[in-house]
Amino acid sequence: KLHSFPRCVCAMAAFSAGRKRKRPSLGLQLQCPCCYRPGETFCDAFTPEDAARKLAGLRAMMAAHCVDAYIVMSQDAHSSEYIASADERRAWLTGFAGSAGVALVTFSEARLWTDSRYFLQAEEQLKGTDWVLMKQHQSGVPELKDWVLEHLAGKVVGVDPLYISSEIAEEWRARWTSKVSLREIRQNLVDAIWFPLRPEDPCQPIVVHPIEYAGEPVQSKLDRLRSAYQEEGAEAIVLSALDQIAWLFNLRGSDIECNPVFFAYAVVSDDQAVLFVREFDDGKQGLSEAVKSQLEGARVSAQPYSQFFADVKPIIAGKKVFIEPSSCSMAILDLVPPEFRVKGLSPVETFKAAKNEKEIEGLASASKKDSLALCDLLALLEDQVGNADGERPTEASVADLMGELRKKQPLCVGDSFPTISSVGPNSAVVHYRPEKKSCRTLERDQIFLIDTGGQYKDGTTDITRIVHFGDPTAEQRRFYTRVLQGHMGLARAVFPDGTPGLMLDMLARQHLWRDGLNYGHGTGHGMGAYLNVHEGPMGIGGGTVPGSTIMGNERMKRVYLQPLKAGNYVSNEHGCYKDGDFGIRIESDLVVIPAQTQYQMGGRDWLTFDYLTLVPMCRVLIDTALISPDEHLWLDGYHEKVWKSLEGALTSPEHTRTREWLRRATQPLGL
């Protein structure tokens, strides 16, 4: 039975012939949201100007499709964390711009689930709307799957199978059993009301990632991949994750801001490899000769992206197919009969995470260059904020300046994510993004946080530093020092090969826990080599939620129980946030390397971290009464390393200010 809705103005408007828009991958026609009738064209008179009208339009589409609720995920068709503007469906619908979150709409409610990184941001951006914020992993707040089971028993929940991972969908179905029906709607209902305002799907040129940076040819990677899936009993593998595809074929793109990836699918079998790219779609420019030559050299054929769902069927027909549930959508899973599915962590994800010698060389080079750029910025800010007569920089102007300084470095492509530049209470908003019209000015008596990263052709970086330009309070110094102690604890860790990130997380949080403090985000994430700033399969974290939550969350178990291996490139990211006052976060980039230990008990190799980031800690925020002699020695040793590594690049007159600032910032504590 369809729900009844009042007819809106577009019911009386003339339909616009020929305005049908199709999603190439599934060939689905969009329909008018408010006066939907199967087969009719989209009504251009529908103008969703605010949250209420967007919800009204979506609910009309829900009624037309006979569902009681509709779920909108954050990711694109490839389960990407960072997405193109054309895929920002959840952000457009809700007004919440954070990168993580799930929206659920019923005929009477609209709820948004997100994690602690975005609580303050979401509260502000949802203010004055019908959206209710659901703070994930907080006491008394049910997970989406549990809320649905309690409130929608006997109901039908709709979802677009192209934009939800098969892992999440199967987790929901296992939780709901027959009590709630999850229906695949192969027409995206948000697109129906977003059209024709939705941006065009991006298709930027694909370029070769040279072997001097990649360190391994495409054919070698394909050989390793085939051996890996064959060991699992498969005869082919379907790849959907964009960074996996870029890594496998030694190609890069720019379809998603700050992420050097391109939209593609790939299928590899024992006798062929096929890459499906948008540059082969109708009306597109095609691949460059350099890209064609690289693919042909590895016996890889290229096909149109829009034909993937049709053309992949004969390639995999009758074969055992390896599928990674966390990155492959429900729509991809539907291509493979259950008896032919081989599920697991993609071998490409594991290969990509273990950086080779050339990649590690590039990461060290990129880290040095990005550290120089950040030191240039901090030296300049010290002068500008300390000058009582000068114009003070703003959060937004500092973010822009950071990008300008970074681009002066060799091989720089751009930022690896939008710079987080925040002052005072804004620094307590974990993923704050300054707006030029409303941002704060840097002041001598307030904490300043900058979280920034760069994309270089030889590597990717992610650095966070805290500075104070005046006299910090005792509380600020205690918070900072506790965070710094955890940062040092992880950086100095020695552990047996195969240790998961969950076991290392205690090293990062123990000093905060002594004071009854904590932070709600993870401690470390994997990073790419001129690829995404966040990548898997491993992560360091888990200490912000009870063990029962981890046990019931497949993603947490997969990430935090994944063993760390030599060559893994991870962030060391600790924080503590006092809402409405200030936030502390320190982040550097580390590579897992073999450790030299006096003994080798247990028959396993031992590992430690090589600390690549070269930016000093904030001396005025360190409470030396709290740190141990060993921590004191580590800090002095680190600062000496920073000076020796960077001072040779600061000999020109234009770097005089930075050189003088760095010399002061790297003096031994107490001097």
Buried (B, 14 or more C-beta within 10 A) or exposed (E): EEEEBEEBEBBEBEBEEEEEBEBBBBEBBBBBBBBBEEEEBBBBBBEBEEBEBBBBBBBBBBBBBEBBBBBBBBBBBBBBBBBBBBBBBBBBBBBBBBBBBBBBBBEEBBBBBBBBBBBBBBEEBBEEBEBEBBBBBEEEEBBBBEBBBEBBEEBBBBBBBBBBBBBBBBBBBEBBEEEBBBBBBBBBBBBBBBBEEBEEBBBBBBBBBBEEBBBBBBEEBBEBBBEBBBEEEBBBBBBBBBBBBBBBBBBBBBBBBBBBBBBBBBBBBEEEBBBBBBBBBEEBEEBBEEBEEBBEEBEBEBBBBBBBBEBBEEBBEEBBBBBBBBBBBBBBBEBBEEEBBBBBBBBBBBBBBEBBEBBBBBBBBBBBBBBBBBBBBBBBBBEBBEEEEEEBBBBBBBBBBBBEBBEEBEBBBBBBBBBBBBBBBBBBBBBBBBEEEEBBBBBEEBBBBBBBBBBBBBBBBBBBBBBBBEEBEEEBBBBBBBBBBBBBBBBBBEBBBEBBBBBBBBBBBBBBEEEEBBBBBBBBBBBBBBBBBBBBBBBBBBBBBEEEBBEBBBBBBBBBBBBBBBBBBBBBBBBBBBEEBBBBBBBBBBBBEEBEEEEEEEEEBBBBBBBBBBBBBBBEBBBEEBBEEEBBEBBBEBBEEBBEBBBEBBEEEEBEBBBEBBEEBBBEBEE
